[in-house]
Every structure is written in C-alpha cells, then in structure tokens.
Amino acid sequence: MNKPFLNKLRKIDPYVPGEQSQAANLVKLNANENPYPPSPRVTEVLRTFDAAKLALYPDANGLRLKNALAARFSVKNTQVFLGNGSDDVLALAFQSFFCSDLPILYPDITYSFYPVWCDLLRVPYETVPLDDDFCVNVRDYDKPNGGVILPNPNAPTGQGVTLDFIEDLLQHNADSVVIIDEAYVDFGAQSAVALIDKYENLLVVQTMSKSRSLAGQRIGYALGSETLISTLEAVKNSYNSYTMDMIALETGAASVEDETYFRQTCDQVIATRTRSAKALAALGFTVLPSQSNFLFVTHPNKAAKAIFEALRKQNIFIRYFSLPRIDNYLRITIGTDEQMDKLFSALKSIL
C-alpha cells in the first residue's frame, strides 16, 4: 500500500545510551553513573516532601536552585540556566547559538549526541580529529566556524584540557559561542566557570547526574554571561516553560548546599579510579590518563569486543563503541571498590 505520509517523517539516527539492564547481581559499569547515593540532604527532602504540592506547577524560574548554584559558583542568578539534565540544556544551546551557515566544530571522538542534535536541528558541523594520543589540538580550531563545543574532560577518552587551553580557544574564537561541556569536570579537570565574566561568548554546561549521584532526577544547568543566559531562557520559554519538576528543583538545591558530602564522594571515586588504573595496567591494558569517573582502555592481546561480550555473560556491563579509531577500546565506569574487584577477577579469567 502506498503511504506518502511516510516520506514526510523525520529520518534520523538517534543517540544510543548505555544499556539499562534489570538483571540481578549486575555489576553496572557502562553508563558513568555514580556508585554512591546522593547527599543525605536529598534523602531528607524526599522523606518530608508534601505530595499535595504536585497538584501545582513548579517554579518555572527555579529560583531556589538557581540561587544555590549562583552562591556556589559566585555568580548572579541571572547567569544560571536550568534544564532537564545537561542533554536538555545542550539541545537548547544548540538551538539558541548555532544558527549560522558556518559549521560548528567539535572533536571527531566525543559525546555521540552532538551529531544527533546537528542532524535534528539541521546545524552544519565539522569534526576535528584528535591526535594519535586522543588529545585536542587548540590550533585546529583556528578557522571560521558557527560555534565550538568541547567536552572537558572529553568522553569517552576521559582526558581533559587546562584552563589556559580554554582561554586560548576563546581568544581565537571571539566571533562564535564556545560551549564547554563539563559533565565530568568534578573528577579532576579544570572548570571554565572562572572565565565566564571575562568572555561573554562562553557557556559552561554541567550536570548533577555524575558527581552528585542524581542521574535519576535529570538536573542540568549552564553558567554564562547574562546575554547568553537570557537567550537560552527565551528559547526555553518558547518551547516549554516548565522544564524541571518540583522535586528535582528541591533535591538539586539540597545537593548543592551539601559541599562536604559532594567532596567526599568525588574524592572516593578519584581514589578508586587511581587504584583501578593500576590494576588494569597490571593486567596488560593500556589505560589513558583520566580526569573523569571512567577509564578508557585497550588490550594488546585481546579484542575489546570479545572482552565486552565475555564480561556481559558474567553480568558485568561496560561500554563498547563500534566506531572508527576506538573500536578496540573499552570505557569502564568507576564503581565501588567491591564492584571493581569483581571486574578485575573476571578480567583475569578472561585474559
């Protein structure tokens, strides 16, 4: 049967997230989630929350959470933008700032949602190859462009750049919006937040999914000049004024206000990452330097896909990417010490 309407549907290859299995006794190291619970203050918010409030719309401006973030980062609340996870924030940023005929620039090995948004929003783009060590060369971005987006640290490699690197990038791209995607910055990289008052074209995007253990709440935010933030707000309010729910706003603020717990869990992940990198190297893996909550590794004598499949049979989930240049690498989320020990034991038998 002829169905002409099918020719009018949007055709796109969607982003594929890490597998979310419900298997029992699962060691889940494939989605860069935090292995520790969120702040006890978050638990208290959930315990005492009045469900009757859910009959009302949440604060569209999210002022309590904005104020908490503004205080933590020493900025005005008019320099803070909130979204339903950093993916929501980034998608709105693509719509808001990448509107020219020139291509935006980002690394060839990076977060695989970027090309999805470009295709969906019809944003022209050009990928910039990382070097042989999977590092970014700042001079590669010295060319006309419609914008730049750079994760720091990068994913899935885990490697970061310095604040001097970011300032150099900004100075040579003053005519474009530069977005620094800092989903993993709290695990050892240098944040660009210190530069937002100096560079009006800089937007820094962060998330509470990783370092604050709130992936299930979907809380993301951006920090930048009032010019950029007001543009984001205008686009959001033309699309969906209520992007964040009431519980997310309350738990997010509670988490931001508990700096001590935040530091403790980040330090624990970093310590386990250091220990895990040494253990994997002892098993013969090449381990890239990481400033994130995951490790990017390859083994000289065993194919990455074979390791991935063998671990999966033992209910240990890590991430494998069947992509050019990295199809013999594995991305391993840092779990608890107990989870990592189970991984190392399984790898010994596989290898």
N, C-alpha and C positions, 0 to 999 in steps of 0.2 A: 504494500500500500504506500502511495506517495504521501510523504509527510513534510511539506515545505517548511513548516514552522521549525523543524529541526535545524535547518540551515541558519536560523536566526538566533540560536542559542550560543552563549559564550563558550568557547572551547579553550581550556587551559589545563596545564599540568599542575595539580595542586601540590602544596608542601606536604611532606610525609613526616609526621612526628615519630618519636621513638615508640616502640610497641608498649602498650599498657596492658600487660597480662595480669590476670587474676589468679594465676596458679598458686597453689600452696607451697610454702617453703621456698619462695622465689628470692634469689639474690638479684636485685634490680639495680643495675649499674649502667643503664642505657639512656637515661633522659636528663642527666645532670641535675637531678633533684637533690636536695639536702637530706642527709640521713638522720638529722636530728629534728625534734619537734620545734615549733615556733616558740617564741617567748612565753613564759608563764602568764604574762600580762594579756596575751592574746587569749589564752585559755580562760582567764577571768572574764574577759569581755563576752566570750561565747556563753559562759556559765550564767551570767547575770543579764544577758540581753533580753529585752522585753519584746516578745514576738508580735505583740499588738502593733508595734511601730511599723511592721512590714505592710500594713494597710495604707501607709502613706508613701509618697515618693521620697527618695533620698535627696540630700542637699546636692543640687546639680553642680554647685561650685566646689563641693568637697572641702570646705574651709578648714575643718579641724585637721584633716590630713595635710592639706597644703601648708597650714601654719606649722605643723610639726616638722615637715620636711624643710620649710624655709628656715626654721630655727636651727635645725641640724646642720644645714649647709651654709648658713649665714647669708641668705639672700632674701629678697622680698617675696611675699606670697604671690605677687603678680609675675614672678619669674618661675613659677611652678605650674606644670600642666599634669593632669591626671588622666589615666586611661585604664581600660580593662585588660591589664597585662601590658608588657612593653611591646608586644606584637601589635596591639591596638594603637598604641602611641606611634609606633613606627609607620604603620599603614596610614594614619592621619598625617604624619610628617611628609610621607611621600606625596600625598595629595596636595599638601599645603605648599611645599617648597620646590618640588621637582616638576616645574611647569614649562620649561623652555624646550626649544627644539634640539639643544645640545645634549649629548649623552651624559648621564651621571656615571661616576666612576666608583668601583669597589673591587676588592681582590677577587681573583679567579677561584680561590679556595676560601670559602667563607660561609656564613649563615645562608642556608639554601632557600630561605623565604624571600630574600631580596629579588631574585629574578621572577618569582611568582608575582610579587606586587608590581614589578615593572610591566610584566605581560598583562596583568589585570587592569592596570591604570594607563597602559599604553605610554609608559615612560621609556624613552630611549636610553640604552645603557651600554657601557663598555667595561669588560672585566680587565683588570690589571694583574698580570701574572706575579705571584710571589716568586722569590728567588729559589734556588735549589735547596736552601735550608728552611723554606717556608716562611721567610721573613718579608716584611713590606719595605720597599724602597721608596722613600718620600719623594725623590726626584721623578719617579714615574707618574706622579700626579700633577706635574707642572705642565699642564696642557689645557686648552679651552674645554670647559665642561658645564653641565647643567646642575652640578652638585656633586658632593662626595659623601659617601657613607663608609665608615671604617669601624669595625668592632675592635675594642681594646679591653681585654685580650681577644684575639681572634678565635673563632670557632670554625672547625673542630681542632685547630692546631694547638690552642692554649697559650700561644705566645703573644706577649704584649709589646707596646712601644712606649717610649718615655714621653714626659710632658714637653721636653724640648722638641721632640719629633712632631708632636701635635701642633705646637706653636709654629714650627716651620711650615707645616701643612697649611695652617690657617693664613699665614703671611703670604703664601703663594697662591691662595685661592680666595682672595678677598671679595671677588665678584660672585661667589656662589655660597650657598648654605652648606656648611660642613656638619655632618651628624656623626658624633662619636657614640657608638652603641656599647654601653658599659655593663652588659648583663652579668659579667663575671669579675668586675673590677675589684670587688671587695676581698678577693682571694690573693691579692698581691700586686696588682698593676697600679699605675698612677692615674688618678682620675683627672679629667679635664675641667671639672667644675670650677677650679680656681681661675680659669681663663674666661669664664662667660661674661664677666663685666668688662673685659678688655676687648673681646671680639664679639660684635653684635650679630655676626653670622654663624655663631657656634651654638649647636643644640646638643646637649648631653642627655642620653636616654638610659635609664636604669630600671631595674625590676626588683620586686620583693620575692620572686619565685625561687631564687637561688640562695643567696646569703641569709635571707630572713625566713626561709622554710615556709613560704606562703604560696607555693605553686597552685594549690587548690583554691586560692582566693582570687587569683588573677588581678594583681595590682602592679601597674607600671606607672612611670612618671618621667617627665622631661624637665630639664632645667636649662634656662637660656635667657636671652635678653627679652625685655618686655615686648619688643617688636615681634620677635618670633612667637612668643607665647600667646600674644593676643591674636595672631594669625591662626595658630592652632585652635584656640578657643572658638574663633569664628567658624572654622571648618567643622569642628566637632558639633557646634550648636546648629549647624545647617544639616547635620546628619543624624545625630542622636544626642540630645542634651543630657540624658541620664546614663552615662556610660558605666558608672560604678554603683554597685548596690550599697545599701546602708551598712550591712555587716562588714563588707570589705573596707569601707571608709573607717569604721571604728577599730577593726583589728589592725589595719595598716598603721593608724596613728599610735596604737598601743605598742606595736613592734618598734616603731621609730623612736619612741620615748624610752625604750629599754636598751640603752647603748651597751651596758655591761654584758648582758646575755648575748647580744649581737657579736661583740668582740670575742667572747669565749667560744662560740660555735665556729666562727671563721677561723680562729687560731687552731681549733681541733681539726678542722678539715685540712688546713695547711700542713699541720704536723703529720697527719695520716698520708697526705699526698707525698711528702718528703720520704717517709718510710716506704710507701708503695713504689715510688720511682726506683729506689734502691733494690727492692725485692724483684721488680720486673727486670731491671738491668742484670741482676744475678742469674735470672732465667734465660738470659741471652737476648732480651729485647733491646732495641734502640728506642730510647724514651726522649721525646722532645722536651725542652725546658717548658714548664707550665706555670702560668700565673692565674690559673683558673681552678675550678673544682673538678677537673678531669685531666687525664693523661692521654696523649696521642702517641701510639707505639706501633712498631713493626718488628717482625722477627725474621732473621736471615734464612732460617731453615724450614719454616712452616708458613704456609699461605694464611693470610689474615682471614679469609672467608672460611677456611677449614677450621681455624681456631674458634671463630664466632659460632659456627654450627655445632662444634663439639661441646662448647660451653652451654649452648642453648639446650642441648639434650640433658644437661645436668641442672637445668633450671637456673642457670646463671646468664643473665641478659646483659650484653654490652652492645656497642653500636658499630656496625659495619656500613661503609659507604661504597657502593659500586659506581665510583666516579673517577674520571681521568686524574692521574697523578697520585691519588690517595686510595686506590683500590687494593692496596696491600697494607693498609693501616687500620688500626682499631682505636676507637675512642672509649675510654674506660672512666666512668664517673667514680669519684671518690666516695666510698661508703663508710660505714663504721669500720673499726679495726677488725671486728669479727667477720664482717662481710668480705673485707679484703683478704683475710686469711683463707676463707673458703675459696676465693678466686685463685689465690696462689697455689693452694693444694690441688685444685682442679687442673691448673695450667701445668703443674709438674707432671701429672699423669698423662696429659695430652701431648706434651712435648717429649 
